[in-house]
Amino acid sequence: MAGFDIQHLMRQARKLEKAMAEAKEKLGELSVEAEAGSGLVKVTMDGRCGVKKLQIDPKVVDPADVAMLEDLVSAAVNAAVEKARTAAEASIQKATGGVQMPGLPY
């Protein structure tokens, strides 16, 4: 194989590895917000799918409406997870220049 430079390939792999590590680190800095029930429940989540903040409008905290509250919280968290995963995937794609990397969480 004439012209194949393994050293260049290794340098590129190290650059990519560094870019991936930086992208994963930045996932904690991402912030997405989702809501359910026309804003009655809001969830803020980071790019690692960690809930940073959960807000429940006091008017929905009626003991008779526990099932509704559970549904709203579930819907808000699920929406936030989806947004966080989408944002994380975009960040990783940007870092890798669109190259699909096997074994990545997103």
DSSP file (Angstrom, degrees, kcal/mol; ACC not computed):
  #  RESIDUE AA STRUCTURE BP1 BP2  ACC     N-H-->O    O-->H-N    N-H-->O    O-->H-N    TCO  KAPPA ALPHA  PHI   PSI    X-CA   Y-CA   Z-CA
    1    1 A M    >         0   0    0      0, 0.0     3,-1.1     0, 0.0     2,-0.2   0.000 360.0 360.0 360.0  92.0    0.0    0.0    0.0
    2    2 A A  T 3   +     0   0    0      1,-0.2     3,-0.1     3,-0.0     0, 0.0  -0.490 360.0  18.6 -73.7 138.7    2.0    2.9   -1.2
    3    3 A G  T 3  S+     0   0    0      1,-0.3     2,-0.6    -2,-0.2    -1,-0.2   0.463  83.3 136.4  84.8   1.6    1.3    6.3    0.4
    4    4 A F    <   -     0   0    0     -3,-1.1     2,-0.8     1,-0.0    -1,-0.3  -0.747  36.9-163.3 -85.8 121.1   -0.4    4.9    3.5
    5    5 A D     >  -     0   0    0     -2,-0.6     4,-1.9     1,-0.2     5,-0.1  -0.861  12.4-177.4-110.2  99.0    0.8    6.8    6.5
    6    6 A I  H  > S+     0   0    0     -2,-0.8     4,-2.4     1,-0.2    -1,-0.2   0.835  84.6  57.5 -64.7 -32.9   -0.1    4.9    9.7
    7    7 A Q  H  > S+     0   0    0      2,-0.2     4,-2.3     1,-0.2    -1,-0.2   0.909 106.2  48.9 -64.5 -41.5    1.4    7.7   11.9
    8    8 A H  H  > S+     0   0    0      1,-0.2     4,-2.4     2,-0.2    -2,-0.2   0.921 110.9  50.8 -62.9 -42.9   -1.0   10.2   10.3
    9    9 A L  H  X S+     0   0    0     -4,-1.9     4,-2.2     1,-0.2    -2,-0.2   0.897 109.9  49.8 -61.3 -41.4   -3.9    7.9   10.9
   10   10 A M  H  X S+     0   0    0     -4,-2.4     4,-2.2     2,-0.2    -1,-0.2   0.893 109.6  51.0 -66.1 -40.0   -2.9    7.5   14.5
   11   11 A R  H  X S+     0   0    0     -4,-2.3     4,-2.3     1,-0.2    -2,-0.2   0.916 110.8  49.2 -63.1 -41.6   -2.6   11.3   15.0
   12   12 A Q  H  X S+     0   0    0     -4,-2.4     4,-2.5     1,-0.2    -2,-0.2   0.892 109.5  51.9 -64.1 -39.4   -6.1   11.7   13.5
   13   13 A A  H  X S+     0   0    0     -4,-2.2     4,-2.5     2,-0.2    -1,-0.2   0.899 109.6  49.3 -64.0 -40.7   -7.4    9.0   15.8
   14   14 A R  H  X S+     0   0    0     -4,-2.2     4,-2.3     2,-0.2    -2,-0.2   0.897 110.8  50.3 -65.6 -40.1   -6.0   10.8   18.8
   15   15 A K  H  X S+     0   0    0     -4,-2.3     4,-2.6     2,-0.2    -2,-0.2   0.926 112.1  47.6 -62.0 -44.1   -7.5   14.1   17.7
   16   16 A L  H  X S+     0   0    0     -4,-2.5     4,-2.5     2,-0.2    -2,-0.2   0.903 110.4  51.8 -64.2 -41.7  -10.9   12.4   17.3
   17   17 A E  H  X S+     0   0    0     -4,-2.5     4,-2.2     2,-0.2    -1,-0.2   0.908 111.2  47.6 -61.2 -42.9  -10.6   10.7   20.7
   18   18 A K  H  X S+     0   0    0     -4,-2.3     4,-2.3     2,-0.2    -2,-0.2   0.915 111.4  50.5 -64.8 -43.5   -9.8   14.1   22.3
   19   19 A A  H  X S+     0   0    0     -4,-2.6     4,-2.4     1,-0.2    -2,-0.2   0.885 110.3  50.4 -62.1 -39.0  -12.8   15.8   20.4
   20   20 A M  H  X S+     0   0    0     -4,-2.5     4,-2.5     2,-0.2    -1,-0.2   0.908 109.6  49.9 -66.0 -42.5  -15.1   13.0   21.6
   21   21 A A  H  X S+     0   0    0     -4,-2.2     4,-2.0     1,-0.2    -2,-0.2   0.908 112.4  47.7 -62.9 -41.6  -13.9   13.4   25.2
   22   22 A E  H  X S+     0   0    0     -4,-2.3     4,-2.1     2,-0.2    -2,-0.2   0.902 111.2  50.8 -65.2 -41.3  -14.5   17.2   25.0
   23   23 A A  H  X S+     0   0    0     -4,-2.4     4,-0.8     1,-0.2    -2,-0.2   0.910 110.6  48.7 -64.0 -42.2  -17.9   16.7   23.5
   24   24 A K  H >< S+     0   0    0     -4,-2.5     3,-0.6     1,-0.2     4,-0.5   0.889 110.2  52.0 -64.9 -38.5  -19.0   14.2   26.2
   25   25 A E  H >< S+     0   0    0     -4,-2.0     3,-1.1     1,-0.2     4,-0.3   0.897 106.5  53.9 -63.9 -39.7  -17.8   16.7   28.9
   26   26 A K  H >X S+     0   0    0     -4,-2.1     3,-1.5     1,-0.2     4,-0.9   0.665  87.7  80.6 -70.5 -16.1  -19.8   19.5   27.3
   27   27 A L  G X< S+     0   0    0     -4,-0.8    20,-2.1    -3,-0.6     3,-0.6   0.851  87.0  58.1 -59.3 -32.8  -23.0   17.3   27.5
   28   28 A G  G <4 S+     0   0    0     -3,-1.1    -1,-0.3    -4,-0.5    -2,-0.2   0.717 102.7  54.6 -68.3 -20.0  -23.2   18.3   31.2
   29   29 A E  G <4 S+     0   0    0     -3,-1.5    -1,-0.2    -4,-0.3    -2,-0.2   0.656  86.1 100.0 -88.0 -17.5  -23.3   21.9   30.1
   30   30 A L    <<  -     0   0    0     -4,-0.9    17,-0.5    -3,-0.6     2,-0.4  -0.358  55.3-165.5 -65.5 148.7  -26.3   21.5   27.7
   31   31 A S        +     0   0    0     15,-0.2     2,-0.3    16,-0.1    15,-0.2  -0.971  10.6 174.6-141.2 124.5  -29.6   22.5   29.1
   32   32 A V  E     -A   45   0A   0     13,-2.6    13,-2.6    -2,-0.4     2,-0.4  -0.949  13.1-154.6-126.5 149.8  -33.0   21.6   27.6
   33   33 A E  E     +A   44   0A   0     -2,-0.3     2,-0.3    11,-0.2    11,-0.2  -0.972  12.9 176.1-125.6 140.2  -36.5   22.3   29.0
   34   34 A A  E     -A   43   0A   0      9,-2.3     9,-2.8    -2,-0.4     2,-0.3  -0.953   7.6-164.0-136.9 157.9  -39.7   20.5   28.4
   35   35 A E  E     -A   42   0A   0     -2,-0.3     2,-0.3     7,-0.2     7,-0.2  -0.930   7.1-161.4-140.7 163.8  -43.2   20.9   29.8
   36   36 A A  E  >>S+A   41   0A   0      5,-2.3     5,-1.9    -2,-0.3     4,-0.7  -0.961  70.5  32.0-140.4 157.1  -46.5   19.1   30.1
   37   37 A G  T >45S-     0   0    0     -2,-0.3     3,-1.0     1,-0.2    -1,-0.1   0.900 130.7 -58.2  64.1  42.3  -50.0   20.2   30.8
   38   38 A S  T 345S-     0   0    0      1,-0.3    -1,-0.2    -3,-0.1     0, 0.0   0.860 112.3 -40.9  55.0  39.0  -49.6   23.6   29.1
   39   39 A G  T 345S+     0   0    0      2,-0.3    -1,-0.3    -3,-0.2    -2,-0.2   0.484 106.2 121.4  92.7   3.8  -46.7   24.5   31.4
   40   40 A L  T <<5S+     0   0    0     -3,-1.0    17,-3.2    -4,-0.7     2,-0.4   0.834  83.0  31.5 -68.2 -30.5  -48.1   23.1   34.7
   41   41 A V  E   <S-AB  36  56A   0     -5,-1.9    -5,-2.3    15,-0.2     2,-0.4  -0.997  74.2-178.0-129.1 129.2  -45.1   20.8   35.0
   42   42 A K  E     -AB  35  55A   0     13,-2.6    13,-3.1    -2,-0.4     2,-0.4  -0.979   6.0-167.3-129.2 140.6  -41.6   21.8   33.6
   43   43 A V  E     -AB  34  54A   0     -9,-2.8    -9,-2.3    -2,-0.4     2,-0.5  -0.991   5.5-161.6-127.7 133.4  -38.4   19.8   33.6
   44   44 A T  E     +AB  33  53A   0      9,-3.0     8,-3.2    -2,-0.4     9,-1.9  -0.967  20.4 177.6-112.5 131.4  -34.9   21.1   32.9
   45   45 A M  E     -AB  32  51A   0    -13,-2.6   -13,-2.6    -2,-0.5     6,-0.2  -0.939  22.8-128.6-135.0 151.2  -32.4   18.5   32.0
   46   46 A D    >   -     0   0    0      4,-2.4     3,-1.8    -2,-0.3   -15,-0.2  -0.377  40.9 -93.7 -90.9 177.0  -28.7   18.4   31.0
   47   47 A G  T 3  S+     0   0    0    -20,-2.1   -19,-0.2   -17,-0.5   -20,-0.1   0.561 123.9  61.1 -70.2  -8.2  -27.2   16.6   28.0
   48   48 A R  T 3  S-     0   0    0    -21,-0.4    -1,-0.3   -18,-0.2     3,-0.1   0.218 121.0-106.8 -98.8  12.7  -26.5   13.5   30.1
   49   49 A C  S <  S+     0   0    0     -3,-1.8     2,-0.5     1,-0.3    -2,-0.2   0.771  71.6 146.9  66.9  29.1  -30.2   13.1   30.8
   50   50 A G        -     0   0    0     -4,-0.1    -4,-2.4    31,-0.0     2,-0.5  -0.848  52.2-123.1 -94.6 128.3  -29.9   14.3   34.4
   51   51 A V  E     +B   45   0A   0     -2,-0.5    -6,-0.3    -6,-0.2     3,-0.1  -0.584  31.4 176.9 -72.2 120.9  -32.8   16.3   35.7
   52   52 A K  E     +     0   0A   0     -8,-3.2     2,-0.3    -2,-0.5    -7,-0.2   0.763  66.5   6.9 -93.5 -31.7  -31.5   19.7   36.9
   53   53 A K  E     -B   44   0A   0     -9,-1.9    -9,-3.0     2,-0.0     2,-0.4  -0.987  54.8-166.7-155.3 140.5  -34.8   21.3   37.8
   54   54 A L  E     -B   43   0A   0     -2,-0.3     2,-0.5   -11,-0.2   -11,-0.2  -0.991  11.2-170.8-130.7 122.5  -38.5   20.2   38.2
   55   55 A Q  E     -B   42   0A   0    -13,-3.1   -13,-2.6    -2,-0.4     2,-0.5  -0.959   3.4-173.9-117.5 129.1  -41.2   22.8   38.6
   56   56 A I  E     -B   41   0A   0     -2,-0.5   -15,-0.2   -15,-0.2   -16,-0.1  -0.986  28.8-123.5-122.4 122.6  -44.8   21.9   39.4
   57   57 A D    >   -     0   0    0    -17,-3.2     3,-2.3    -2,-0.5     4,-0.3  -0.450  21.6-130.0 -62.2 128.4  -47.4   24.6   39.4
   58   58 A P  G >  S+     0   0    0      0, 0.0     3,-1.4     0, 0.0    -1,-0.2   0.751 101.6  70.7 -55.7 -25.2  -49.0   24.6   42.9
   59   59 A K  G 3  S+     0   0    0      1,-0.3     3,-0.1   -19,-0.0    -2,-0.1   0.623  95.7  53.6 -70.9  -8.5  -52.5   24.6   41.4
   60   60 A V  G <  S+     0   0    0     -3,-2.3     2,-1.3   -20,-0.2    -1,-0.3   0.438  81.8  92.6-100.9   0.3  -52.0   21.0   40.3
   61   61 A V    <   +     0   0    0     -3,-1.4    -1,-0.1    -4,-0.3     5,-0.1  -0.450  49.1 138.7 -95.4  63.6  -51.0   19.6   43.7
   62   62 A D    >   -     0   0    0     -2,-1.3     3,-3.0     1,-0.1     7,-0.2  -0.926  57.0-133.1-104.2 126.5  -54.4   18.5   44.8
   63   63 A P  G >  S+     0   0    0      0, 0.0     3,-1.0     0, 0.0    -1,-0.1   0.786 106.4  59.9 -51.8 -28.8  -54.4   15.2   46.6
   64   64 A A  G 3  S+     0   0    0      1,-0.2     3,-0.2     2,-0.1     4,-0.1   0.663 102.5  54.4 -73.4 -14.2  -57.4   14.1   44.5
   65   65 A D  G <>  +     0   0    0     -3,-3.0     4,-2.5     1,-0.2    -1,-0.2  -0.020  64.9 124.1-110.5  29.7  -55.3   14.5   41.4
   66   66 A V  H <> S+     0   0    0     -3,-1.0     4,-2.6     1,-0.2     5,-0.2   0.899  75.0  51.9 -58.0 -43.0  -52.3   12.4   42.2
   67   67 A A  H  > S+     0   0    0     -3,-0.2     4,-2.3     1,-0.2    -1,-0.2   0.910 109.9  49.0 -62.3 -42.2  -52.7   10.3   39.1
   68   68 A M  H  > S+     0   0    0      2,-0.2     4,-2.7     1,-0.2    -1,-0.2   0.925 110.8  50.6 -62.9 -43.3  -52.8   13.4   36.9
   69   69 A L  H  X S+     0   0    0     -4,-2.5     4,-2.6     1,-0.2     5,-0.2   0.914 109.8  50.5 -61.1 -43.3  -49.7   14.8   38.5
   70   70 A E  H  X S+     0   0    0     -4,-2.6     4,-2.4     1,-0.2    -1,-0.2   0.915 111.2  48.5 -61.0 -42.7  -47.9   11.5   38.0
   71   71 A D  H  X S+     0   0    0     -4,-2.3     4,-2.6     2,-0.2    -2,-0.2   0.914 111.9  49.0 -64.0 -43.0  -48.8   11.5   34.3
   72   72 A L  H  X S+     0   0    0     -4,-2.7     4,-2.6     2,-0.2    -2,-0.2   0.921 112.2  47.5 -63.6 -44.3  -47.8   15.1   33.9
   73   73 A V  H  X S+     0   0    0     -4,-2.6     4,-2.6     2,-0.2     5,-0.2   0.925 113.0  49.2 -64.0 -43.4  -44.4   14.6   35.5
   74   74 A S  H  X S+     0   0    0     -4,-2.4     4,-2.6    -5,-0.2    -2,-0.2   0.927 112.0  48.1 -60.8 -44.8  -43.8   11.4   33.5
   75   75 A A  H  X S+     0   0    0     -4,-2.6     4,-2.2     1,-0.2    -2,-0.2   0.911 112.9  48.1 -64.0 -42.3  -44.7   13.2   30.2
   76   76 A A  H  X S+     0   0    0     -4,-2.6     4,-2.3     2,-0.2    -2,-0.2   0.920 113.4  46.9 -65.2 -43.8  -42.4   16.2   31.1
   77   77 A V  H  X S+     0   0    0     -4,-2.6     4,-2.6     2,-0.2    -2,-0.2   0.926 112.6  49.5 -65.1 -44.2  -39.5   14.0   32.0
   78   78 A N  H  X S+     0   0    0     -4,-2.6     4,-2.0    -5,-0.2    -1,-0.2   0.901 111.5  49.0 -62.2 -40.2  -39.9   11.9   28.9
   79   79 A A  H  X S+     0   0    0     -4,-2.2     4,-2.2    -5,-0.2    -1,-0.2   0.901 111.9  49.3 -65.2 -40.7  -40.0   15.0   26.7
   80   80 A A  H  X S+     0   0    0     -4,-2.3     4,-2.8     2,-0.2    -2,-0.2   0.892 108.7  52.9 -65.9 -39.7  -36.9   16.4   28.3
   81   81 A V  H  X S+     0   0    0     -4,-2.6     4,-2.5     2,-0.2    -1,-0.2   0.923 109.7  48.6 -60.5 -44.2  -35.0   13.1   27.9
   82   82 A E  H  X S+     0   0    0     -4,-2.0     4,-2.1     1,-0.2    -2,-0.2   0.919 113.1  46.7 -64.0 -43.5  -35.9   13.1   24.2
   83   83 A K  H  X S+     0   0    0     -4,-2.2     4,-2.5     2,-0.2    -2,-0.2   0.905 112.5  50.3 -64.7 -40.8  -34.7   16.7   23.8
   84   84 A A  H  X S+     0   0    0     -4,-2.8     4,-2.6     2,-0.2    -2,-0.2   0.908 110.9  48.8 -64.7 -41.9  -31.5   16.1   25.7
   85   85 A R  H  X S+     0   0    0     -4,-2.5     4,-2.6     2,-0.2    -1,-0.2   0.901 111.5  49.7 -64.4 -40.6  -30.7   13.0   23.6
   86   86 A T  H  X S+     0   0    0     -4,-2.1     4,-2.1     2,-0.2    -2,-0.2   0.924 113.3  46.0 -63.4 -44.7  -31.3   15.0   20.4
   87   87 A A  H  X S+     0   0    0     -4,-2.5     4,-2.1     2,-0.2    -2,-0.2   0.896 113.5  49.6 -65.3 -40.4  -29.1   17.8   21.6
   88   88 A A  H  X S+     0   0    0     -4,-2.6     4,-2.5     2,-0.2    -2,-0.2   0.907 109.9  50.6 -64.9 -42.3  -26.4   15.4   22.7
   89   89 A E  H  X S+     0   0    0     -4,-2.6     4,-2.7     1,-0.2    -1,-0.2   0.907 110.2  49.9 -62.5 -41.9  -26.5   13.6   19.4
   90   90 A A  H  X S+     0   0    0     -4,-2.1     4,-2.1     2,-0.2    -1,-0.2   0.896 110.9  50.0 -63.3 -40.1  -26.1   16.9   17.5
   91   91 A S  H  X S+     0   0    0     -4,-2.1     4,-2.1     2,-0.2    -2,-0.2   0.913 112.9  45.6 -64.7 -43.6  -23.1   17.8   19.7
   92   92 A I  H  X S+     0   0    0     -4,-2.5     4,-2.1     2,-0.2     6,-0.2   0.905 111.5  52.3 -67.3 -41.4  -21.4   14.5   19.2
   93   93 A Q  H  X>S+     0   0    0     -4,-2.7     5,-2.4     1,-0.2     4,-0.7   0.893 109.6  50.3 -61.2 -39.2  -22.1   14.6   15.4
   94   94 A K  H ><5S+     0   0    0     -4,-2.1     3,-0.6     1,-0.2    -1,-0.2   0.917 110.9  48.9 -64.0 -43.2  -20.5   18.1   15.3
   95   95 A A  H 3<5S+     0   0    0     -4,-2.1    -2,-0.2     1,-0.2    -1,-0.2   0.833 116.8  41.3 -66.2 -32.9  -17.5   16.9   17.2
   96   96 A T  H ><5S-     0   0    0     -4,-2.1     3,-1.1    -5,-0.1    -1,-0.2   0.430 109.4-118.5 -96.3   0.5  -17.0   13.9   14.9
   97   97 A G  T <<5S-     0   0    0     -4,-0.7    -3,-0.2    -3,-0.6    -4,-0.1   0.794  74.4 -54.5  66.9  26.7  -17.8   15.8   11.7
   98   98 A G  T 3 <S+     0   0    0     -5,-2.4     2,-0.4     1,-0.3    -1,-0.2   0.446  97.9 144.1  87.2   0.8  -20.7   13.5   11.1
   99   99 A V    <   -     0   0    0     -3,-1.1     2,-0.4    -6,-0.3    -1,-0.3  -0.604  52.1-125.9 -74.8 127.1  -18.7   10.2   11.4
  100  100 A Q        -     0   0    0     -2,-0.4    -1,-0.1    -3,-0.1    -7,-0.0  -0.612  24.4-159.1 -74.9 126.0  -20.7    7.5   13.0
  101  101 A M    >   -     0   0    0     -2,-0.4     3,-1.2     0, 0.0     2,-0.1  -0.931  14.2-128.7-110.4 121.6  -18.8    6.1   16.0
  102  102 A P  T 3  S+     0   0    0      0, 0.0     0, 0.0     0, 0.0     0, 0.0  -0.384  88.9  26.3 -66.9 144.6  -19.7    2.6   17.2
  103  103 A G  T 3  S+     0   0    0      1,-0.3     0, 0.0    -2,-0.1     0, 0.0   0.439  82.2 137.1  87.5  -0.3  -20.4    2.3   20.9
  104  104 A L    <   -     0   0    0     -3,-1.2    -1,-0.3     1,-0.1    -4,-0.0  -0.545  59.8-127.5 -78.9 148.1  -21.4    5.9   21.6
  105  105 A P              0   0    0      0, 0.0    -1,-0.1     0, 0.0   -16,-0.1   0.704 360.0 360.0 -69.3 -17.8  -24.5    6.3   23.8
  106  106 A Y              0   0    0    -18,-0.1   -17,-0.0   -17,-0.1    -2,-0.0   0.357 360.0 360.0-123.4 360.0  -26.3    8.5   21.3
